[in-house]
Structures are given as structure tokens and as C-alpha cells.
Amino acid sequence: MVAHSLVEYFCARLENKTDVLNYRAGVCEVASSLHILSKWKNFLPGDAGTIAITIFELASGSIFKNQKPATRVKLYEVIDFLFKNFQKPLIRDVKLATLVSGLVSMAELEKNPSCLGILFPLYAHISQKWPLLHPEFKLIWDSFIRYFPVTVGGAAQDPAIPGKELLRDLLLQCILSNDSYAKEAIPRFIDMLDTSTDLSANVKVRTYSQCLSCISNLE
């Protein structure tokens, strides 16, 4: 029960319903603590939903988007771990539609490459592993396809931050993670090749290659 009590305490700090001044700080540290707790052997699977909902509520307002990228990375890492390790209790307690819409709401204004480096593989994972329905597929598709073609990325001399090429590969994995996306991507890519006059030659070649990958994925 120690883990459960700590989860309740840290979630209450994030929620900050009584607007305690001290609770406005230390969001990164709280996220790190929740991440550690979720890895404990005595962590209650039912607490995964409590943590996820609390983090989603941050994204429903201005709190999440106003955090520094390093803090948002920590919050994404918590959600990433919970989604990949507590799928069944999350779907049971929170429901599929709420989980997907909550994740998408976190990514609504995201442009940081380190955050996208977590988000894209998570989208690919749940698209492959989770029993999504058309509304959830549509939400995820709309969330990640707006980044195409990827223009953000870390500097080459900083290997800790994903570069453009890595993010492009991760985005392609999102597209290839489910036939539903490949079917959407093929006409979109062809339309870009036919109508876009402002795309560079490299982007057009890459778009053509990705279109071929999508076709291969449907075979």
C-alpha cells in the first residue's frame, strides 16, 4: 500500500485542486517519481489509470504546454511506460477512447524533437498492439501526419536529441504500423507529388520512397 499512497500523493500534487503555491513547481520531479513508482513490484495496476488521467488533465489546460521540454519529456515517459506495460488495466479502468484522446491532447502543440522521439514510437506501438477502432485510428492519424514532412530535429552534434532523419524514420513507422494508415498515406503522398511545387527534390524522393513502403506494407 506504500506505492498506492505515494501515487495518490504525487497525483494530488499534479492536480493541485486547492492551488497550493508550492505544488506549481517540481512537476518534472513529480513525473520522475511517478515513473519510478510505476516500475515497483508492488505497484498496483489499477493506479496506472489514476496517473494517466491526472497527466491528461494537465494537457487539457495550459499547465502541460507551459512546461519546459525536459518536463514534458518526463511526462511522456510516464505515459509511454504505462501504455506499454499496463494496457489491460488502463483500457478496463479508463476506456480506450479516453486514453487515445488524452494522449493526442498532450501532443496537440508538440514540436520538441525529444518529445516527438517518444510520441511517434508510442503511436506505432498502440496502433499495432491495441484493439483500436476507426475513431481512435483517425485521432492518431490526424495527430502524427501533420508533422509530414518532418522539419524539426536536434543538431547533429547532440546525439541525445533525435535528428530530422531519425524522426522521419519514426514517423514512417507510425504510418506503416497499421494498414489503416497506409491506405490513408498513399493518396496523400501521391497528391503531394502531383500538386506541391514548393517541395525540394530530396523531400519528393523521400515521399516517393515512403509511398512505395506503404504499398509494400499492404501486400
KEKE-3310 file (N, C-alpha, C; in steps of 0.2 Angstrom, whole numbers, plus 5000, padded with zeros to 4 digits):
npx = (5004:5011:5016:5004:4999:5009:5007:4995:4998:5007:5000:4990:4997:5000:4988:4983:4972:4968:4975:4989:5003:5016:5015:5015:5027:5041:5036:5042:5050:5040:5034:5045:5046:5033:5036:5046:5039:5029:5037:5039:5038:5027:5018:5002:4992:4980:4982:4988:4979:4974:4986:4987:4976:4977:4988:4984:4974:4982:4986:4974:4972:4982:4994:5002:5007:5014:5025:5043:5053:5060:5053:5041:5045:5048:5035:5029:5037:5032:5018:5021:5027:5017:5007:5013:5015:5004:4992:4980:4974:4973:4964:4953:4950:4950:4946:4946:4944:4946:4959:4966:4962:4966:4980:4983:4979:4989:4999:4995:5001:5014:5031:5044:5058:5064:5052:5044:5051:5048:5034:5031:5035:5027:5014:5015:5016:5004:4995:4998:4997:4985:4967:4961:4948:4940:4937:4948:4959:4958:4960:4973:4980:4978:4985:4998:5001:5002:5015:5022:5030:5044:5051:5057:5071:5085:5101:5115:5127:5123:5119:5109:5097:5084:5087:5082:5082:5080:5068:5060:5061:5055:5042:5038:5037:5026:5016:5017:5013:5000:4988:4977:4983:4992:4984:4978:4989:4995:4987:4988:5002:5004:4996:5003:5015:5010:5004:5012:5023:5033:5041:5056:5068:5074:5064:5054:5059:5060:5047:5041:5048:5043:5030:5030:5034:5023:5014:5020:5018:5005:5004)
npy = (4994:5006:5010:5014:5024:5034:5036:5042:5054:5060:5062:5070:5081:5085:5088:5098:5104:5113:5124:5125:5134:5130:5118:5121:5121:5109:5099:5091:5083:5077:5069:5061:5054:5047:5039:5031:5024:5017:5007:4999:4983:4981:4990:4995:4989:4995:5008:5014:5020:5030:5038:5041:5048:5059:5065:5068:5077:5088:5092:5096:5109:5124:5120:5109:5112:5124:5119:5116:5108:5097:5093:5090:5079:5070:5068:5062:5051:5044:5041:5033:5022:5017:5014:5004:4994:4992:4989:4982:4985:4998:5000:4994:5002:5016:5017:5015:5025:5037:5036:5037:5049:5057:5056:5061:5074:5078:5079:5090:5103:5100:5101:5099:5090:5079:5075:5071:5060:5051:5051:5047:5033:5027:5030:5021:5009:5007:5007:4995:4986:4988:4986:4996:5006:5013:5028:5030:5027:5037:5048:5047:5046:5059:5066:5063:5064:5077:5081:5078:5084:5080:5093:5097:5094:5088:5096:5090:5088:5084:5070:5066:5071:5068:5068:5075:5065:5053:5056:5056:5043:5037:5043:5037:5024:5025:5027:5015:5006:5001:4995:5004:5016:5016:5015:5028:5036:5033:5039:5053:5055:5054:5064:5075:5074:5077:5089:5098:5112:5117:5109:5101:5093:5082:5080:5076:5064:5056:5056:5048:5036:5033:5031:5020:5011:5010:5004:4992:4987:4984:4973)
npz = (5000:5001:4989:4983:4991:4989:4975:4975:4983:4974:4963:4967:4970:4956:4951:4960:4966:4976:4973:4979:4982:4982:4975:4962:4957:4953:4944:4935:4944:4951:4940:4937:4949:4949:4938:4943:4953:4946:4941:4952:4960:4969:4963:4960:4947:4945:4948:4937:4928:4936:4937:4923:4919:4927:4922:4909:4912:4915:4902:4897:4900:4902:4908:4905:4892:4895:4902:4903:4890:4895:4906:4900:4892:4903:4907:4896:4896:4907:4903:4892:4897:4905:4895:4888:4897:4905:4898:4898:4911:4910:4899:4904:4915:4912:4899:4881:4871:4879:4883:4871:4866:4876:4875:4863:4865:4873:4864:4856:4853:4851:4847:4850:4847:4856:4863:4853:4849:4858:4857:4843:4842:4852:4847:4836:4843:4850:4839:4833:4843:4851:4853:4843:4837:4822:4825:4835:4827:4818:4826:4830:4817:4812:4822:4820:4806:4803:4805:4794:4779:4790:4799:4810:4822:4831:4834:4824:4831:4844:4850:4859:4856:4845:4828:4812:4802:4810:4816:4805:4801:4812:4811:4799:4803:4811:4801:4794:4804:4804:4793:4791:4791:4781:4770:4770:4768:4756:4745:4749:4749:4735:4730:4736:4728:4716:4716:4724:4723:4730:4737:4740:4730:4737:4747:4739:4733:4745:4749:4738:4740:4753:4750:4742:4752:4759:4750:4749:4762:4762:4755)
capx = (5000:5015:5016:4997:4999:5013:5004:4989:5001:5010:4994:4987:5002:5000:4981:4984:4965:4967:4980:4994:5008:5022:5014:5015:5034:5043:5032:5047:5052:5034:5034:5050:5044:5028:5039:5049:5034:5026:5041:5040:5035:5021:5014:4995:4990:4974:4985:4990:4973:4974:4991:4986:4970:4980:4993:4979:4971:4987:4986:4968:4973:4989:4999:5007:5011:5019:5031:5049:5053:5063:5047:5036:5048:5047:5028:5028:5040:5027:5013:5024:5029:5011:5004:5016:5016:4998:4987:4973:4970:4971:4958:4947:4948:4950:4942:4951:4943:4948:4966:4969:4961:4971:4987:4983:4978:4996:5003:4992:5005:5021:5036:5050:5061:5064:5046:5042:5055:5044:5027:5030:5035:5021:5008:5016:5015:4997:4992:5000:4995:4979:4961:4958:4943:4941:4938:4954:4964:4958:4963:4981:4982:4977:4990:5005:5003:5003:5022:5025:5037:5047:5056:5061:5076:5091:5108:5119:5132:5119:5116:5104:5091:5083:5088:5077:5081:5078:5061:5057:5060:5050:5036:5036:5035:5019:5012:5017:5011:4993:4985:4973:4986:4995:4978:4977:4995:4996:4984:4991:5008:5003:4993:5009:5020:5007:5002:5016:5028:5037:5044:5063:5069:5075:5058:5050:5061:5058:5039:5040:5050:5038:5024:5032:5035:5016:5011:5023:5015:4998:5004)
capy = (5000:5011:5013:5017:5030:5038:5038:5047:5060:5064:5064:5076:5087:5087:5090:5104:5107:5119:5129:5126:5138:5125:5112:5123:5119:5102:5095:5086:5079:5073:5065:5056:5050:5043:5034:5026:5020:5013:5001:4995:4977:4981:4995:4992:4990:5000:5015:5016:5024:5036:5043:5043:5053:5065:5069:5070:5084:5094:5093:5099:5116:5127:5118:5105:5116:5129:5116:5116:5102:5092:5091:5086:5073:5066:5066:5057:5044:5040:5038:5028:5016:5014:5012:4998:4989:4991:4990:4979:4989:5005:5000:4992:5007:5022:5016:5016:5032:5042:5035:5039:5056:5060:5056:5066:5081:5080:5081:5095:5108:5097:5102:5097:5083:5074:5073:5068:5054:5046:5050:5043:5025:5026:5029:5015:5003:5006:5006:4988:4981:4989:4985:5002:5006:5019:5034:5031:5027:5043:5053:5046:5048:5066:5069:5062:5065:5084:5083:5076:5081:5082:5099:5098:5089:5091:5097:5084:5087:5082:5064:5065:5074:5065:5072:5075:5059:5048:5057:5054:5036:5035:5044:5032:5018:5026:5026:5008:5002:4999:4996:5009:5022:5016:5017:5035:5039:5033:5045:5059:5056:5055:5071:5080:5074:5079:5096:5103:5115:5120:5103:5100:5086:5077:5078:5072:5057:5053:5055:5043:5030:5031:5029:5013:5007:5009:4999:4985:4985:4982:4967)
capz = (5000:5001:4982:4981:4994:4986:4969:4977:4985:4969:4958:4971:4968:4949:4951:4964:4966:4980:4971:4983:4978:4981:4970:4955:4955:4954:4940:4932:4949:4952:4935:4938:4955:4947:4933:4947:4957:4941:4940:4958:4960:4972:4960:4959:4940:4945:4949:4931:4926:4940:4934:4916:4919:4930:4917:4903:4914:4914:4895:4895:4901:4899:4913:4901:4886:4898:4905:4899:4886:4899:4910:4895:4891:4909:4907:4890:4898:4911:4899:4887:4901:4907:4890:4886:4902:4909:4893:4900:4917:4908:4895:4908:4920:4909:4892:4875:4868:4883:4883:4865:4866:4881:4873:4857:4868:4875:4858:4851:4851:4852:4842:4853:4844:4861:4865:4847:4849:4862:4855:4837:4843:4856:4842:4832:4847:4851:4833:4832:4849:4855:4849:4841:4832:4817:4828:4838:4822:4815:4830:4830:4811:4812:4826:4818:4799:4802:4805:4787:4780:4797:4798:4817:4824:4835:4830:4823:4836:4850:4849:4864:4854:4839:4822:4807:4799:4814:4817:4799:4801:4817:4808:4794:4807:4813:4795:4792:4809:4803:4786:4790:4790:4774:4765:4770:4766:4748:4741:4752:4746:4728:4729:4737:4722:4710:4717:4728:4719:4735:4740:4737:4727:4742:4750:4734:4733:4751:4749:4734:4744:4758:4746:4740:4758:4761:4746:4751:4768:4761:4752)
cpx = (5004:5015:5010:4997:5003:5010:4999:4992:5003:5005:4991:4991:5001:4993:4980:4977:4964:4972:4985:5000:5014:5021:5014:5022:5035:5039:5036:5049:5046:5033:5039:5049:5038:5031:5042:5044:5031:5030:5042:5036:5028:5016:5007:4993:4984:4976:4987:4985:4973:4980:4990:4981:4973:4984:4989:4976:4976:4987:4980:4968:4980:4995:5004:5011:5016:5025:5037:5049:5056:5057:5042:5039:5047:5039:5026:5031:5035:5022:5015:5025:5022:5007:5007:5016:5009:4992:4980:4970:4969:4965:4952:4945:4946:4946:4947:4950:4946:4956:4969:4968:4965:4978:4988:4982:4985:5000:5001:4996:5012:5025:5043:5053:5061:5057:5043:5045:5052:5037:5026:5030:5029:5015:5009:5014:5008:4993:4993:4997:4988:4973:4958:4953:4944:4942:4945:4960:4964:4961:4971:4983:4983:4983:4997:5006:5004:5010:5025:5025:5040:5052:5059:5066:5081:5097:5112:5124:5129:5116:5110:5097:5090:5084:5082:5076:5078:5070:5057:5056:5055:5043:5033:5034:5028:5014:5011:5014:5004:4991:4981:4977:4989:4990:4977:4983:4996:4993:4986:4997:5008:5001:4999:5014:5017:5006:5007:5022:5034:5041:5051:5063:5070:5069:5054:5052:5059:5051:5038:5042:5045:5031:5025:5032:5027:5013:5014:5020:5008:4998:5003)
cpy = (5006:5015:5017:5024:5036:5041:5043:5054:5064:5066:5070:5082:5090:5090:5097:5108:5113:5124:5130:5129:5133:5120:5114:5122:5112:5097:5089:5081:5074:5067:5059:5051:5045:5037:5029:5021:5015:5006:4997:4988:4977:4987:4991:4994:4995:5007:5018:5021:5031:5041:5045:5049:5060:5069:5071:5077:5090:5096:5097:5107:5119:5124:5114:5108:5121:5126:5116:5109:5096:5089:5087:5080:5068:5063:5061:5051:5040:5037:5033:5022:5013:5011:5005:4993:4988:4992:4988:4983:4996:5005:4998:4998:5014:5022:5018:5023:5037:5042:5038:5047:5060:5061:5061:5073:5083:5082:5087:5100:5106:5098:5100:5090:5078:5071:5069:5061:5049:5045:5046:5035:5023:5025:5023:5009:5002:5005:4998:4984:4982:4988:4991:5001:5012:5026:5035:5031:5034:5049:5053:5048:5056:5070:5068:5064:5073:5086:5081:5082:5084:5088:5100:5093:5092:5092:5091:5082:5085:5076:5062:5067:5071:5070:5071:5068:5053:5050:5055:5047:5034:5037:5039:5025:5019:5025:5019:5003:4999:5000:5002:5016:5022:5017:5024:5038:5039:5038:5052:5060:5057:5062:5076:5080:5077:5087:5101:5105:5117:5115:5103:5094:5081:5075:5074:5065:5053:5051:5049:5036:5028:5029:5021:5008:5005:5004:4992:4983:4983:4975:4961)
cpz = (5000:4994:4981:4985:4991:4979:4970:4979:4979:4964:4961:4969:4961:4948:4954:4964:4970:4979:4976:4979:4977:4976:4963:4952:4956:4950:4937:4938:4951:4947:4936:4944:4953:4942:4937:4950:4952:4940:4946:4957:4963:4969:4958:4952:4940:4945:4942:4928:4930:4938:4927:4916:4922:4925:4911:4905:4914:4907:4893:4896:4898:4903:4909:4896:4889:4901:4900:4895:4890:4903:4906:4894:4897:4909:4902:4892:4902:4907:4894:4891:4903:4901:4887:4891:4906:4904:4896:4906:4914:4904:4899:4913:4917:4902:4886:4872:4872:4883:4877:4864:4871:4879:4867:4860:4871:4869:4853:4849:4851:4846:4844:4850:4850:4863:4859:4846:4853:4859:4849:4838:4847:4851:4838:4836:4848:4845:4831:4837:4852:4850:4847:4836:4827:4821:4831:4832:4819:4819:4830:4823:4810:4816:4823:4811:4798:4802:4799:4783:4786:4795:4805:4818:4828:4831:4829:4828:4843:4849:4854:4861:4847:4833:4817:4804:4803:4815:4811:4798:4806:4814:4803:4797:4809:4807:4793:4798:4809:4796:4785:4788:4783:4769:4764:4767:4759:4744:4743:4749:4739:4726:4730:4731:4716:4710:4720:4723:4723:4738:4736:4734:4732:4745:4745:4733:4739:4751:4744:4737:4749:4755:4744:4746:4760:4757:4748:4757:4768:4758:4756)
residu = (MET:VAL:ALA:HIS:SER:LEU:VAL:GLU:TYR:PHE:CYS:ALA:ARG:LEU:GLU:ASN:LYS:THR:ASP:VAL:LEU:ASN:TYR:ARG:ALA:GLY:VAL:CYS:GLU:VAL:ALA:SER:SER:LEU:HIS:ILE:LEU:SER:LYS:TRP:LYS:ASN:PHE:LEU:PRO:GLY:ASP:ALA:GLY:THR:ILE:ALA:ILE:THR:ILE:PHE:GLU:LEU:ALA:SER:GLY:SER:ILE:PHE:LYS:ASN:GLN:LYS:PRO:ALA:THR:ARG:VAL:LYS:LEU:TYR:GLU:VAL:ILE:ASP:PHE:LEU:PHE:LYS:ASN:PHE:GLN:LYS:PRO:LEU:ILE:ARG:ASP:VAL:LYS:LEU:ALA:THR:LEU:VAL:SER:GLY:LEU:VAL:SER:MET:ALA:GLU:LEU:GLU:LYS:ASN:PRO:SER:CYS:LEU:GLY:ILE:LEU:PHE:PRO:LEU:TYR:ALA:HIS:ILE:SER:GLN:LYS:TRP:PRO:LEU:LEU:HIS:PRO:GLU:PHE:LYS:LEU:ILE:TRP:ASP:SER:PHE:ILE:ARG:TYR:PHE:PRO:VAL:THR:VAL:GLY:GLY:ALA:ALA:GLN:ASP:PRO:ALA:ILE:PRO:GLY:LYS:GLU:LEU:LEU:ARG:ASP:LEU:LEU:LEU:GLN:CYS:ILE:LEU:SER:ASN:ASP:SER:TYR:ALA:LYS:GLU:ALA:ILE:PRO:ARG:PHE:ILE:ASP:MET:LEU:ASP:THR:SER:THR:ASP:LEU:SER:ALA:ASN:VAL:LYS:VAL:ARG:THR:TYR:SER:GLN:CYS:LEU:SER:CYS:ILE:SER:ASN:LEU:GLU)
# end
